[in-house]
Amino acid sequence: MTTGLLTVPPDAPLHIVARLLAERGVSGAPVVDADGRLLGMVTEGDLIRRLAAKEDSPTSWVRGLLSSAEGQAARFARTHGRRARDVMTTELATVTEDTPIERVAQILESKGIRRVPVVRDGVLVGIVARADLIRALCDPEGPPAADAPDARIRRELAHAMQAQPWVDTWFLLAEVQDGVVTFHGFCRSETVKQGLRVLAEGIPGVTEVRFETETTPPYPG
């Protein structure tokens, strides 16, 4: 599975979500609360569905009579909402860290989806995508050991970031390769960068810290 994920809070404005997806080159992001609990998934399809709705014809009065008020209200929220919580998909298939990859593949295939969240007691810990399964097939010896240096650093850094209230974990992604930590995404200030550097350098095995970040865009009032 992939860890160190791009996640978004439920109240994230959609234009920022779209920018994050484009910047990271991903097609979807989990929506999580402040405790990391999985609430839903917002994808390119959800964003495109909202744009396409602007061309929808008004609902006829006959169709309005036949449709429930709840259904009409839910569709209106999804097609006119401005926050991640309004358009996200909430009926998600999930797996655990112990789910066999064959079962994961069957879920992806049967549901026609690209990725499935991995949860532990409701908390998001990673995502398994089709590309992860392809890599597993290409490597007959299996993925690197869980205690490989980079994997350990990535895991410890993720925990350390989540423990600090000043870290925007929703907008930051930390990659680790050969002991070099590279932060991607959005960072609010140089002071936060300094804090992140000190945080990362405090983890055994980290040899260098790099930043490929942009200033966090302001939320509209």
C-alpha positions in Angstrom: 0.0 0.0 0.0 0.9 3.7 -0.3 1.3 5.7 2.8 2.2 9.4 3.3 -1.0 10.2 1.5 -2.5 13.4 0.2 -5.7 13.8 2.3 -8.1 16.7 2.6 -10.4 17.9 5.4 -14.1 17.8 4.9 -14.4 21.6 4.7 -11.6 22.1 2.1 -12.9 24.3 -0.7 -13.2 22.5 -4.0 -10.9 24.8 -5.9 -8.1 23.9 -3.5 -8.9 20.2 -3.7 -8.7 20.5 -7.5 -5.4 22.3 -7.3 -4.0 19.7 -5.0 -5.0 16.8 -7.3 -3.5 18.6 -10.3 -0.3 19.5 -8.5 0.2 16.0 -7.2 -0.9 14.2 -10.4 -3.4 12.0 -8.6 -7.0 11.4 -9.4 -8.5 11.3 -5.9 -7.9 12.0 -2.3 -9.3 10.6 1.0 -11.4 13.0 3.1 -10.5 12.6 6.8 -11.4 14.3 10.1 -9.0 15.8 12.6 -8.4 12.3 14.1 -7.6 10.8 10.8 -10.8 8.9 10.5 -11.9 8.2 6.9 -15.1 10.1 6.0 -15.1 9.6 2.2 -13.2 10.1 -1.0 -13.2 13.0 -3.4 -12.1 12.2 -7.0 -11.8 13.8 -10.4 -15.1 12.2 -11.3 -16.8 14.0 -8.4 -15.4 17.4 -9.5 -16.3 16.8 -13.1 -19.8 15.7 -12.1 -20.2 19.0 -10.4 -19.1 21.0 -13.4 -21.3 19.0 -15.8 -24.3 19.7 -13.6 -24.2 23.3 -14.7 -25.5 22.1 -18.1 -28.3 20.0 -16.7 -31.8 20.9 -17.6 -34.1 22.0 -14.8 -36.1 19.2 -13.2 -39.6 19.0 -14.6 -42.5 19.2 -12.1 -43.6 15.7 -13.0 -40.2 14.3 -12.2 -40.1 16.4 -9.1 -43.3 14.8 -7.9 -41.9 11.3 -8.5 -38.6 11.9 -6.8 -38.1 12.1 -3.1 -37.2 15.4 -1.5 -34.2 13.7 0.1 -32.9 12.5 -3.2 -33.3 15.8 -4.9 -31.7 17.6 -2.0 -28.7 15.2 -2.0 -28.2 15.7 -5.7 -28.4 19.5 -5.4 -25.8 19.4 -2.6 -23.4 17.2 -4.7 -23.8 19.3 -7.8 -23.7 22.8 -6.2 -21.5 22.2 -3.1 -18.3 24.2 -2.6 -16.6 21.9 0.0 -15.2 18.4 -0.1 -17.9 17.1 2.2 -20.6 18.2 -0.3 -19.3 16.1 -3.3 -17.3 13.3 -1.7 -18.3 9.7 -2.1 -19.1 8.1 1.3 -20.1 4.6 0.4 -16.6 3.2 0.1 -15.1 -0.3 0.0 -12.2 -0.5 2.5 -9.7 -3.1 3.5 -7.3 -3.7 6.4 -3.5 -4.1 6.4 -4.0 -7.9 6.6 -6.3 -8.2 3.6 -4.7 -10.5 1.0 -3.8 -8.7 -2.3 -5.9 -11.2 -4.2 -9.0 -10.0 -2.3 -7.9 -6.4 -2.9 -7.7 -7.1 -6.6 -11.1 -8.7 -6.6 -12.6 -5.6 -4.9 -11.0 -3.2 -7.4 -12.2 -5.4 -10.4 -15.7 -6.1 -9.2 -16.5 -2.5 -8.2 -14.6 -0.9 -11.2 -12.6 1.4 -8.9 -8.9 2.5 -9.1 -8.0 2.4 -5.4 -9.2 1.2 -2.0 -8.5 2.8 1.4 -6.7 0.8 4.0 -8.1 1.5 7.5 -7.2 0.5 11.1 -10.1 0.9 13.5 -11.7 3.4 11.1 -8.5 5.5 10.8 -6.9 5.8 7.4 -3.4 4.3 7.2 -2.9 4.0 3.4 -4.3 3.2 0.0 -3.9 0.3 -2.3 -4.2 1.3 -6.0 -4.1 -0.7 -9.2 -0.5 0.5 -9.7 0.5 -1.0 -6.3 -0.8 -4.4 -7.4 1.0 -4.2 -10.7 4.3 -3.4 -8.9 3.7 -6.4 -6.6 3.3 -8.6 -9.7 6.5 -7.2 -11.2 8.5 -8.0 -8.1 8.2 -11.7 -7.4 10.3 -11.3 -4.2 7.6 -9.1 -2.7 7.7 -5.5 -1.5 10.6 -4.2 0.7 10.6 -5.4 4.3 8.4 -3.3 6.6 11.5 -2.3 8.7 13.6 -1.2 5.6 15.3 2.1 6.5 13.2 4.4 4.3 10.0 2.7 5.3 10.8 3.1 8.9 11.7 6.8 8.5 8.5 7.4 6.5 6.4 5.8 9.2 8.1 7.6 12.1 8.0 10.9 10.3 4.3 10.5 9.6 3.6 9.8 13.3 5.8 12.8 14.3 4.0 15.1 11.9 0.5 14.0 13.1 1.6 14.8 16.7 2.4 18.4 16.0 -0.6 20.8 15.8 1.3 23.3 13.6 1.9 20.8 10.8 -0.6 20.9 7.9 -0.6 17.2 7.4 -3.6 17.6 5.0 -1.5 19.6 2.5 2.0 18.0 3.0 3.4 14.8 1.6 6.8 13.6 2.8 8.8 11.3 0.5 11.9 9.3 1.7 14.5 7.9 -0.6 17.9 6.7 0.6 17.5 8.7 3.8 16.6 12.0 2.1 13.3 13.5 3.1 11.6 15.6 0.5 8.4 17.6 1.5 5.9 18.2 -1.3 2.6 20.2 -1.3 1.8 23.4 0.5 3.6 25.0 3.5 2.3 28.1 5.2 5.6 29.8 6.1 9.4 29.6 6.3 9.1 29.2 10.1 7.0 26.0 9.5 9.6 24.8 7.1 12.3 25.2 9.8 10.1 23.3 12.2 9.6 20.5 9.7 13.4 20.3 9.0 14.1 20.0 12.7 11.4 17.4 13.1 12.7 15.3 10.2 16.4 15.7 11.2 15.4 14.3 14.7 14.5 10.9 13.1 17.4 8.4 13.0 18.6 7.7 9.5 17.6 11.0 7.9 20.6 12.4 6.1 19.1 15.4 4.3 15.8 17.4 4.2 14.6 19.1 1.1 11.5 21.2 0.3 9.6 21.2 -3.0 6.6 23.1 -1.6 4.5 26.2 -2.3 2.8 28.7 -0.1 -0.5 27.5 1.3 -3.3 29.1 -0.7 -5.7 31.1 1.5 -9.2 29.8 2.2 -11.9 32.1 1.0 -13.9 33.8 3.7 
